[in-house]
Amino acid sequence: MIIGEPGVGKTLFAKAIHARSPRKTAVLRSINFSLLNERDQRIALLGGGPPEITTTRRSYLELPITLLLKHVDFASLYLQEKLAEALKTRRFIRIGSDSVRYVLSRPIFLLGSAPRRLLSHGKLAESLFALMHTYQRVFIPPLRDRQTDITLLAQHLLRRLAEWDRIVQTNLGHMVNSRGELKSDLRALLQKQRWDGNVSELQAYMRTLMPLSFQQALVNKETIALSRLLLSIEEGNDVSLYESLSQIQRSLIDRALRRFNGDKTKTAMMLGLSDRTVRRNTAPG
């Protein structure tokens, strides 16, 4: 169980655990309860078949995988109790079925708050709270409480972003010195910020500092749309907020579709959108 504020790197930490586990060659899947409606939560967790749903769906619990259970406090208490029972007995029954299925997945809980606090606010079922006491617990403090990590993280993120964007070291001269280290003025600036969005905010900031080629800049359509929107507001020009946000949404959906090789269902789940919205914002062909 990994606990920490949004953006501290819980998923990254979970991926590291998976990569060093006996299941490292198996698939890593996740259920983000905060992005799914109750029906989709139940199907992802318990599976199902006709007549409840049109086609038979296996539960993630019955797959021999590492399963990330994100923000389970967004699930109903009833579903949490079903989850606790399944993990405790290592068996469950699919929705619309009467046959017993066995739990083969290895769960890792990712929570934004400590279980006791969630319990006190009525967001956690007592049975699941009791089960969580049997899990090893890791707490990741917010970035503002580990100032000494900021420079190291920024250096690491910059290196990864440079590799991802295929930017050569000479193009980073405004950020790094001849030894490839962050310049002192940039280090001082980073140390002064609160980074309430934690590591994800720091990563986003570092990426804005990366120089892009003309071709790369044109690919970032959502960045261009956002820049146009901000410029229009700053210059006092008329602007269509809906049109600008729709363009940004279409671009982000397109990126996610490429990430998942055109799989609209996975794209919808990752972005917290309905399948219909993804289809409506997908360019023909």
Residue, then its C-alpha position, 0 to 999 in steps of 0.5 A: m500500500i502506497i500513500g501520498e498526495p497527488g503527484v508524489g509518484k505513487t504510480l512510479f513507485a508501484k511500477a518500480i516494485h513490479a519491475r523488481s518482483p517475481r511478476k516483472t514479466a507479467v502485465l501491470r494493470s490498474i483500476n482508477f476508481s476516481l475515474l470510473n462510474e459505479r457500473d464500470q468499477r464493478i465490472a473491472l473489479l468483479g467481471g461479469g457476463p450476460p445478461e448483466i453485460t453484453t459480453t463476458r468480461r474477466s475481472y482484473l482480480e482473476l488475472p495473474i498480474t500486478l494490479l494497482l488499485k487507485h483511490v479505492d475510497f471512490a468506490s461504494l462501501y458495498l464494492q469495497e466490502k466485496l473487494a475485501e472479501a475477495l482478497k481475504t478469501r482469494r475467491f469471488i463470484r462474477i456479476g451475473s454468474d454463480s461460479v467461483r473465480y479465484v484471485l490470482s492478481r497481486p494488488i497494490f493500493l494507491l491512496g491519497s490519504a491514510p486509511r484511518r483518516l478515510l475511515s473516519h470520514g466514512k470513505l472506507a469500509e471497515s472490512l477493507f480497513a481491517l484488511m489493509h493492516t495486513y499490507q506493508r505500508v509505504f508513505i511518500p512525503p510531499l515534495r515541499d517536505r523534502q527540499t533536498d530532493i528537488t534538484l536531484l529530481a529535476q536533474h533526473l527529469l531533465r535527463r529523461l525528457a531530453e532522451w524522450d524528446r531526442i534533444v542533444q545536450t548542447n540544446l540545454g545550455h540555458m539550463v545546464n553547465s558544461r558538466g551537465e549539471l543544473k545551473s545555480d540560478l535554476r537550482a535556486l529558483l526550483q528550491k524556492q517553489r512550493w510545488d503543491g503538485n509535487v513531482s508531476e508539477l515539477q516534471a511539467y515545469m521542466r518540460t516547459l523549459m525544453p527547447l523544441s524543433f519547429q517540427q516537434a512544436l507543431v505536433n504539440k497542438e494542445t500547447i499551441a491551442l493553450s498558448r493562443l488562448l492565453l495570448s487572446i486573454e492577455e491582449g483582451n481579444d474575444v475568445s471562444l473558451y469552449e472551442s479552445l478547450s475542445q481543441i485541446q481535448r481532441s489533441l490529448i485524446d489523439r495522443a492517448l490513442r497513439r499511446f494505446n495503439g488506437d484502443k478507444t476503451k483504454t483511452a477513455m478509462m485513462l482520461g476519465l471519459s466515456d467511450r462515446t466522447v472518445r469516438r466523437n473526438t477521434a478524427p476519421g481514419 
